[in-house]
Amino acid sequence: TGLYNRHYFERRLGEEISRAHRAGDSVSLALFIVANDAANGPLLRLTEALRERTRKADILARTGPDEVGV
C-alpha cells in the first residue's frame, strides 16, 4: 500500500493531539476496516481513494492487516 505503519501513526497521533490541545484545536481520526480482504484488492482501492481525497498534511497509515487510519 505504500502507507506509513502503525507505530509511526500512533506516534504522530500523539503529537497531533498534544499540538491541538496547546492550540485549542480539535483532531479528527478515521479508521477504515476492510472485511475479508482477499488479495489486498479492496484495501488497495481504499488506499488510493483516500490518497485522492486527503490533504498532504493528513497522515495515512496501515494500522492493521485490514485497517487504514487517517
C-alpha contacts under 8 A as a table, 3 or more apart, distances in Angstrom:
res1	aa1	res2	aa2	distance
1	T	43	L	7.96
1	T	44	L	6.05
1	T	47	T	6.83
1	T	62	R	7.94
3	L	60	L	6.14
3	L	61	A	4.90
3	L	62	R	5.90
4	Y	8	Y	6.38
4	Y	9	F	6.77
4	Y	59	I	7.94
4	Y	60	L	6.49
4	Y	61	A	4.37
4	Y	62	R	6.18
5	N	8	Y	5.58
5	N	9	F	6.28
5	N	61	A	5.40
5	N	62	R	5.28
5	N	63	T	6.26
6	R	9	F	4.95
6	R	10	E	6.06
6	R	61	A	6.35
6	R	62	R	5.97
6	R	63	T	4.41
6	R	64	G	7.07
7	H	10	E	5.33
7	H	11	R	6.31
8	Y	11	R	5.18
8	Y	12	R	6.13
8	Y	61	A	7.95
9	F	12	R	5.20
9	F	13	L	5.95
9	F	59	I	7.18
9	F	60	L	7.71
9	F	61	A	6.01
9	F	63	T	7.46
9	F	69	G	7.81
10	E	13	L	5.03
10	E	14	G	6.28
11	R	14	G	5.30
11	R	15	E	6.42
12	R	15	E	4.95
12	R	16	E	6.07
13	L	16	E	5.08
13	L	17	I	6.11
14	G	17	I	5.17
14	G	18	S	6.25
15	E	18	S	5.18
15	E	19	R	6.14
16	E	19	R	4.98
16	E	20	A	5.97
16	E	27	V	7.28
17	I	20	A	5.14
17	I	21	H	6.06
17	I	26	S	7.92
17	I	27	V	6.48
18	S	21	H	5.11
18	S	22	R	6.31
19	R	22	R	5.26
19	R	23	A	6.24
20	A	23	A	5.07
20	A	24	G	5.70
20	A	25	D	4.54
20	A	26	S	5.75
20	A	27	V	6.65
21	H	24	G	5.12
21	H	25	D	6.23
21	H	26	S	7.47
22	R	25	D	7.76
29	L	69	G	7.27
29	L	70	V	5.88
30	A	69	G	5.71
30	A	70	V	5.20
31	L	67	E	6.81
31	L	68	V	5.77
31	L	69	G	4.42
31	L	70	V	6.45
32	F	67	E	5.49
32	F	68	V	5.17
32	F	69	G	6.28
33	I	66	D	5.76
33	I	67	E	4.49
33	I	68	V	6.64
34	V	37	D	5.97
34	V	42	P	6.98
34	V	43	L	6.35
34	V	66	D	5.39
34	V	67	E	6.33
35	A	66	D	7.03
37	D	40	N	5.41
37	D	41	G	6.92
37	D	42	P	6.17
37	D	43	L	6.62
37	D	66	D	6.55
38	A	41	G	6.57
38	A	42	P	7.61
40	N	43	L	5.14
40	N	44	L	5.97
41	G	44	L	5.23
41	G	45	R	6.29
42	P	45	R	5.09
42	P	46	L	6.12
43	L	46	L	5.09
43	L	47	T	6.13
43	L	66	D	6.87
43	L	67	E	7.93
44	L	47	T	5.00
44	L	48	E	6.27
45	R	48	E	5.20
45	R	49	A	6.20
46	L	49	A	5.10
46	L	50	L	6.14
47	T	50	L	5.20
47	T	51	R	6.18
47	T	68	V	7.57
48	E	51	R	5.08
48	E	52	E	6.32
49	A	52	E	5.25
49	A	53	R	6.40
50	L	53	R	5.10
50	L	54	T	5.95
51	R	54	T	5.62
51	R	60	L	7.84
54	T	58	D	6.32
55	R	58	D	5.31
56	K	59	I	7.82
58	D	70	V	6.73
59	I	69	G	7.84
59	I	70	V	5.54
60	L	68	V	6.99
60	L	69	G	5.79
60	L	70	V	4.77
61	A	68	V	5.62
61	A	69	G	5.31
61	A	70	V	6.68
62	R	65	P	7.36
62	R	66	D	7.82
62	R	67	E	5.84
62	R	68	V	4.52
62	R	69	G	6.30
63	T	66	D	7.90
63	T	67	E	5.34
63	T	68	V	5.43
63	T	69	G	5.99
64	G	67	E	4.74
64	G	68	V	7.05
